[in-house]
Amino acid sequence: MFDTVCKFLAETFSADFASWLLGESVTLSKLSPSELSLEPI
């Protein structure tokens, strides 16, 4: 369940999510959802 929520947040709010994790503003080029697996680990 948490993987799905984190994936949604990372895809939808990628810059905000990265800034929150790193604690500073970042510039992202592009998030490629095709690299994220749909199957749980």
N, C-alpha and C positions, 0 to 999 in steps of 0.2 A: 504494500500500500504506500509506504513512504517513497519508494523508488518512482512510482507513478506521479506522485505529487511533486517531487523534486524535478523530475523530467519536465513536467508541465511548467513549473516556475522557471526553469532554465531556458526553455524554449520561448516562453511568452515574455519574460522580463529578464533577458540574458544580461543586459548591462547592469541593471539594478541588483540582480543576483550576484554577479561577479564583484560589484562594488561592496556589497554586504559581506561577502566572504573574505575579500582582501582588505577591507577597511579603507580603500582609496578609490578614486575615480579611475576607470579603465576604458579604453577604446577597443571594442571588439570588431573584428572584420566580418565574420559570418559563422553562425552555428549550424553545423550540418547534422540534422536529426537522423540522417541515414546511417550515421556512425553509431547511434545509440541503439542498443539491442532492445527489442520488444519482449524478449523472453527473460524472466527473472533468473538471477544467478542461483 
